[in-house]
Amino acid sequence: MQYLGHLARNDPLLAYLQNQILPQLGYWDANPEFRVFRLGDQDSICLYEERHSGLRVVGKFFARPYQPGTVSSQRQMDREYDNLLLLAGYGLVGYPHNVVRPLGRNAWLSSVLIEEHVADPRLSVFFDGASRKGQCNTLFAKLTALAYFLATLHNRTANGVGVDFSADCRYLDRLVGQLMQRHAIAIEEAHELYWLRDRWAEQPRMWQDQQVLVHGDATPANFLLGDGLQVTAIDLERMKHADRFFALGRIAGELQHAFLQAGADKYAAEPFIGHFLWEYACHFPDRQSAFRSICGRVPFQMALTLLRIARNDWVSREHRRRLIDEARTTLRTF
């Protein structure tokens, strides 16, 4: 979190926070003062702390700073706002399952979405603690909480419509194309990935589940873990109906990436992945059967996650190569 300064008295956002947001938090001040912090490395997400009361809110901007929102940015803002309210309607409020509370939205103020501030640490903190500092028991506990949250989200929102595995296949094609543009994989490797894609598509199990609401961007940065089983989900702009394994494979792949990035043995993440999937399976009538089904389907999404990470510019050439090789190895388990 980086301190940026104070919100200017003539900034229209100050008046909006004063008149529309602070009263919802039970506070009124004729002359509020807000300190501004940037969260993470994104200029589009800021924390606003009212100096007198200590109250904090988060502003997420979908348009350029100090510019009116566009049709596109307003659509993004509305989508996340509506998604947050939708999940709140499914009972994901409070303990232990929570989505961050939206406090307001304003299309004219750079399409800003104002949300409550949750101070709990991100899942990535616990990934780092286990992969680099040996804090394994804490990560096991947090993965139990996350599995419970995801199982609750998925089971409450199942819609009875069959999954469309072809959408996941098209996503693999897009990732492979992007990696080829970066000269990260050769044409021969691409052909093997396409061949493996087709082998997975031939498996009936990949088509046999029903759609659920999935986070859409289930990365370690988008889950906040508090005491006990407390989990709060943030950044739900990309939420959609899809296969539940879209989210499970994303978390499993991110776990593998975290340990590989830390220089650990390639098998170091497996106890945590197995624990996470086993804990998810306990929320079904037949835990053993559910676990077998999960283990038979999740590797494809794990591989997609490794390829997705590999396309990023911040990934070193050596680590990118390792991620791609691990993705191929994982896909060969069809």
C-alpha positions as CSV (number, residue, x, y, z in Angstrom):
1,M,0.0,0.0,0.0
2,Q,1.5,3.3,-1.1
3,Y,0.6,6.7,0.4
4,L,-0.4,9.2,-2.4
5,G,-1.5,12.2,-0.4
6,H,-4.8,13.9,0.5
7,L,-7.9,14.1,-1.5
8,A,-8.2,17.7,-2.7
9,R,-11.0,19.8,-1.3
10,N,-12.2,20.6,-4.9
11,D,-12.1,17.0,-6.0
12,P,-15.7,16.0,-6.7
13,L,-15.0,12.6,-5.3
14,L,-14.6,14.1,-1.9
15,A,-18.2,15.5,-2.0
16,Y,-19.4,12.1,-3.2
17,L,-17.7,10.3,-0.4
18,Q,-18.9,12.9,2.2
19,N,-22.6,12.9,1.1
20,Q,-23.2,9.4,-0.3
21,I,-20.8,7.0,1.3
22,L,-19.9,8.1,4.8
23,P,-23.6,8.3,6.0
24,Q,-23.9,4.6,5.1
25,L,-21.2,3.9,7.6
26,G,-22.9,5.9,10.3
27,Y,-20.6,9.0,10.1
28,W,-21.1,12.6,9.1
29,D,-18.5,15.4,9.0
30,A,-18.9,18.8,7.5
31,N,-15.2,18.9,6.7
32,P,-13.9,15.3,6.1
33,E,-10.3,14.8,5.2
34,F,-9.3,11.7,3.2
35,R,-5.8,10.3,2.9
36,V,-5.3,8.3,-0.3
37,F,-3.4,5.1,-0.7
38,R,-2.7,3.0,-3.8
39,L,-3.5,-0.6,-3.3
40,G,-1.0,-3.0,-4.9
41,D,0.5,-1.9,-8.2
42,Q,-2.7,-0.8,-9.8
43,D,-3.4,2.9,-10.2
44,S,-7.1,2.1,-10.7
45,I,-7.7,0.9,-7.1
46,C,-7.2,3.2,-4.2
47,L,-8.0,3.2,-0.5
48,Y,-9.5,6.3,1.1
49,E,-9.1,6.8,4.8
50,E,-11.1,9.5,6.6
51,R,-8.6,11.1,8.9
52,H,-10.9,12.0,11.8
53,S,-12.8,8.8,12.1
54,G,-10.4,6.3,10.6
55,L,-13.1,4.9,8.3
56,R,-11.7,3.3,5.2
57,V,-13.3,2.6,1.8
58,V,-11.9,1.3,-1.5
59,G,-12.5,3.0,-4.8
60,K,-12.1,1.0,-8.0
61,F,-12.0,3.1,-11.2
62,F,-13.0,1.6,-14.5
63,A,-12.3,4.8,-16.6
64,R,-9.2,7.1,-16.9
65,P,-8.6,9.4,-13.9
66,Y,-10.5,12.6,-13.8
67,Q,-12.4,11.6,-17.0
68,P,-16.2,10.9,-17.2
69,G,-17.0,7.3,-17.6
70,T,-17.5,5.8,-21.1
71,V,-20.2,3.3,-22.1
72,S,-17.7,0.5,-21.8
73,S,-16.4,1.6,-18.3
74,Q,-19.9,2.1,-17.0
75,R,-20.8,-1.4,-18.2
76,Q,-17.8,-2.9,-16.3
77,M,-18.7,-0.9,-13.2
78,D,-22.3,-2.0,-13.3
79,R,-21.4,-5.6,-13.9
80,E,-19.2,-5.8,-10.8
81,Y,-21.7,-3.9,-8.7
82,D,-24.6,-6.2,-9.8
83,N,-22.4,-9.3,-9.3
84,L,-21.7,-8.3,-5.7
85,L,-25.4,-7.8,-5.0
86,L,-26.2,-11.1,-6.7
87,L,-23.9,-13.1,-4.5
88,A,-25.1,-11.2,-1.4
89,G,-28.6,-12.4,-2.4
90,Y,-27.3,-16.0,-2.2
91,G,-26.4,-15.4,1.4
92,L,-22.6,-14.8,1.0
93,V,-22.6,-12.1,3.6
94,G,-20.8,-12.0,6.9
95,Y,-19.2,-15.1,8.5
96,P,-17.8,-17.4,7.1
97,H,-18.7,-16.7,3.5
98,N,-18.6,-13.1,2.4
99,V,-18.4,-10.9,-0.7
100,V,-17.2,-7.3,-0.3
101,R,-20.1,-4.9,0.2
102,P,-20.6,-2.3,-2.5
103,L,-21.4,1.2,-1.1
104,G,-22.0,3.2,-4.3
105,R,-21.2,3.7,-7.9
106,N,-20.8,6.8,-10.0
107,A,-20.4,6.8,-13.8
108,W,-19.4,10.4,-14.0
109,L,-16.5,10.1,-11.5
110,S,-14.4,7.9,-13.8
111,S,-16.9,5.0,-13.4
112,V,-15.9,4.5,-9.8
113,L,-17.2,1.7,-7.6
114,I,-16.9,2.3,-3.9
115,E,-16.7,-0.8,-1.7
116,E,-16.2,-1.5,2.0
117,H,-12.6,-2.0,3.1
118,V,-11.7,-5.5,4.4
119,A,-8.4,-5.6,6.2
120,D,-7.9,-9.3,6.1
121,P,-4.7,-10.6,4.3
122,R,-4.9,-11.9,0.7
123,L,-4.5,-15.6,0.0
124,S,-1.3,-14.8,-1.7
125,V,0.2,-13.9,1.7
126,F,-0.3,-17.5,2.8
127,F,1.0,-18.9,-0.4
128,D,4.2,-17.0,0.1
129,G,4.4,-18.0,3.8
130,A,4.2,-21.7,2.9
131,S,6.4,-21.7,-0.2
132,R,9.1,-19.4,1.1
133,K,8.9,-19.5,4.9
134,G,7.7,-23.0,5.7
135,Q,4.4,-21.8,7.3
136,C,2.6,-24.9,6.0
137,N,0.0,-25.4,8.7
138,T,-1.5,-22.0,8.2
139,L,-1.9,-22.5,4.5
140,F,-3.6,-25.9,5.0
141,A,-6.1,-24.1,7.3
142,K,-6.7,-21.3,4.8
143,L,-7.2,-23.8,2.0
144,T,-9.9,-25.5,4.1
145,A,-11.7,-22.2,4.4
146,L,-11.4,-21.4,0.7
147,A,-12.6,-24.8,-0.3
148,Y,-15.7,-24.4,2.0
149,F,-16.4,-21.0,0.4
150,L,-16.1,-22.2,-3.2
151,A,-18.2,-25.3,-2.5
152,T,-20.9,-23.1,-1.0
153,L,-20.8,-20.6,-3.9
154,H,-20.9,-23.4,-6.5
155,N,-23.6,-25.5,-4.8
156,R,-25.9,-22.6,-4.2
157,T,-25.7,-21.3,-7.8
158,A,-25.9,-24.5,-9.9
159,N,-28.4,-23.8,-12.7
160,G,-29.0,-27.3,-14.2
161,V,-27.4,-26.3,-17.6
162,G,-24.7,-28.6,-18.8
163,V,-21.1,-27.3,-19.0
164,D,-19.6,-26.4,-22.3
165,F,-16.1,-27.8,-22.3
166,S,-15.5,-26.4,-25.8
167,A,-15.2,-22.9,-24.3
168,D,-12.3,-24.1,-22.2
169,C,-10.7,-25.6,-25.4
170,R,-11.1,-22.3,-27.1
171,Y,-9.3,-20.6,-24.2
172,L,-6.4,-23.0,-24.5
173,D,-6.2,-22.1,-28.2
174,R,-6.0,-18.4,-27.3
175,L,-3.3,-18.9,-24.8
176,V,-1.2,-21.0,-27.2
177,G,-1.6,-18.3,-29.8
178,Q,-0.4,-15.6,-27.4
179,L,2.6,-17.7,-26.4
180,M,3.5,-18.3,-30.0
181,Q,3.4,-14.5,-30.6
182,R,5.9,-14.1,-27.8
183,H,8.0,-16.9,-29.4
184,A,7.7,-18.8,-26.1
185,I,6.6,-22.0,-27.8
186,A,7.5,-23.6,-31.1
187,I,5.0,-24.8,-33.7
188,E,5.7,-28.4,-32.7
189,E,4.8,-27.7,-29.1
190,A,1.6,-25.9,-30.2
191,H,0.6,-28.9,-32.3
192,E,1.1,-31.2,-29.2
193,L,-1.0,-28.9,-27.0
194,Y,-3.8,-28.9,-29.6
195,W,-3.6,-32.7,-29.8
196,L,-3.8,-33.0,-26.0
197,R,-6.7,-30.6,-26.0
198,D,-8.6,-32.9,-28.3
199,R,-7.8,-35.9,-26.2
200,W,-9.3,-34.2,-23.1
201,A,-12.4,-33.2,-25.2
202,E,-13.0,-36.9,-26.0
203,Q,-13.4,-37.7,-22.3
204,P,-17.1,-37.8,-21.4
205,R,-16.3,-36.7,-17.8
206,M,-15.4,-33.2,-19.1
207,W,-18.9,-32.6,-20.3
208,Q,-21.0,-34.2,-17.5
209,D,-21.3,-31.5,-14.8
210,Q,-23.7,-28.5,-14.7
211,Q,-22.8,-24.9,-14.7
212,V,-22.3,-22.8,-11.5
213,L,-21.3,-19.3,-10.8
214,V,-17.6,-19.0,-10.7
215,H,-15.4,-16.1,-9.6
216,G,-14.0,-15.6,-13.0
217,D,-10.6,-14.4,-11.8
218,A,-9.9,-16.8,-8.9
219,T,-6.3,-15.7,-8.2
220,P,-4.7,-15.5,-4.8
221,A,-5.1,-11.7,-4.8
222,N,-8.8,-11.9,-5.0
223,F,-9.6,-13.8,-1.8
224,L,-9.2,-12.3,1.7
225,L,-8.7,-14.7,4.5
226,G,-9.7,-13.8,8.1
227,D,-10.0,-15.6,11.4
228,G,-11.3,-19.2,11.4
229,L,-13.2,-20.0,8.2
230,Q,-13.7,-16.4,7.1
231,V,-13.3,-15.8,3.4
232,T,-14.2,-12.6,1.5
233,A,-14.2,-12.5,-2.3
234,I,-13.3,-9.3,-4.2
235,D,-13.0,-8.2,-7.8
236,L,-16.0,-10.0,-9.2
237,E,-16.2,-8.2,-12.5
238,R,-15.6,-11.4,-14.5
239,M,-18.0,-13.7,-12.6
240,K,-19.9,-16.0,-15.0
241,H,-21.6,-19.3,-15.3
242,A,-19.1,-22.0,-16.1
243,D,-17.7,-25.4,-14.9
244,R,-16.9,-25.4,-11.2
245,F,-13.4,-26.7,-12.2
246,F,-12.6,-23.4,-13.8
247,A,-12.1,-22.0,-10.2
248,L,-10.7,-25.2,-8.7
249,G,-8.1,-25.6,-11.4
250,R,-7.2,-21.9,-11.1
251,I,-6.4,-22.2,-7.4
252,A,-4.5,-25.5,-7.9
253,G,-2.5,-24.0,-10.7
254,E,-1.7,-20.9,-8.7
255,L,-0.5,-23.1,-5.9
256,Q,1.9,-25.0,-8.2
257,H,3.1,-21.7,-9.7
258,A,3.8,-20.2,-6.2
259,F,6.0,-23.1,-5.2
260,L,7.8,-23.2,-8.6
261,Q,8.4,-19.5,-8.4
262,A,9.9,-19.9,-4.9
263,G,12.4,-22.4,-6.3
264,A,10.8,-25.4,-4.6
265,D,10.7,-28.9,-5.9
266,K,8.0,-29.4,-8.5
267,Y,6.1,-31.8,-6.2
268,A,6.2,-29.4,-3.2
269,A,2.7,-28.0,-3.9
270,E,1.0,-31.4,-4.3
271,P,0.1,-31.9,-0.5
272,F,-1.6,-28.5,-0.6
273,I,-3.4,-29.1,-3.9
274,G,-4.6,-32.5,-2.6
275,H,-5.7,-31.0,0.7
276,F,-7.7,-28.3,-1.1
277,L,-9.5,-30.7,-3.4
278,W,-10.2,-33.2,-0.6
279,E,-11.7,-30.4,1.5
280,Y,-13.8,-29.3,-1.4
281,A,-15.0,-32.8,-1.9
282,C,-16.2,-33.1,1.7
283,H,-19.2,-30.8,0.8
284,F,-20.8,-33.5,-1.4
285,P,-22.8,-36.6,-0.2
286,D,-20.1,-39.1,-1.4
287,R,-16.8,-37.5,-0.6
288,Q,-14.7,-40.3,-2.1
289,S,-16.6,-40.3,-5.4
290,A,-16.5,-36.5,-5.6
291,F,-12.8,-36.5,-5.0
292,R,-12.2,-39.0,-7.8
293,S,-14.2,-36.9,-10.2
294,I,-12.4,-33.8,-9.2
295,C,-9.0,-35.4,-9.7
296,G,-10.0,-36.6,-13.1
297,R,-11.0,-33.2,-14.4
298,V,-9.0,-30.5,-12.6
299,P,-5.6,-31.1,-14.4
300,F,-6.9,-29.5,-17.6
301,Q,-7.7,-26.2,-15.8
302,M,-4.5,-26.4,-13.9
303,A,-2.6,-26.5,-17.2
304,L,-4.6,-23.6,-18.5
305,T,-3.6,-21.6,-15.4
306,L,0.1,-22.3,-15.9
307,L,-0.1,-21.3,-19.6
308,R,-2.1,-18.1,-18.6
309,I,0.7,-17.1,-16.1
310,A,3.4,-18.0,-18.6
311,R,2.1,-15.4,-21.1
312,N,2.8,-12.4,-18.7
313,D,5.6,-10.1,-19.5
314,W,6.9,-10.1,-15.9
315,V,7.6,-13.8,-16.0
316,S,11.3,-14.6,-16.7
317,R,12.2,-16.6,-19.7
318,E,13.5,-19.5,-17.5
319,H,10.3,-19.6,-15.4
320,R,8.1,-19.3,-18.5
321,R,9.8,-22.3,-19.9
322,R,9.2,-24.2,-16.7
323,L,5.5,-23.3,-16.6
324,I,5.0,-24.4,-20.2
325,D,6.7,-27.7,-19.6
326,E,4.6,-28.3,-16.5
327,A,1.4,-27.5,-18.4
328,R,2.3,-30.0,-21.1
329,T,3.1,-32.7,-18.5
330,T,-0.2,-32.0,-16.7
331,L,-2.2,-32.2,-19.9
332,R,-0.6,-35.6,-20.7
333,T,-2.5,-37.1,-17.8
334,F,-5.7,-37.3,-19.8
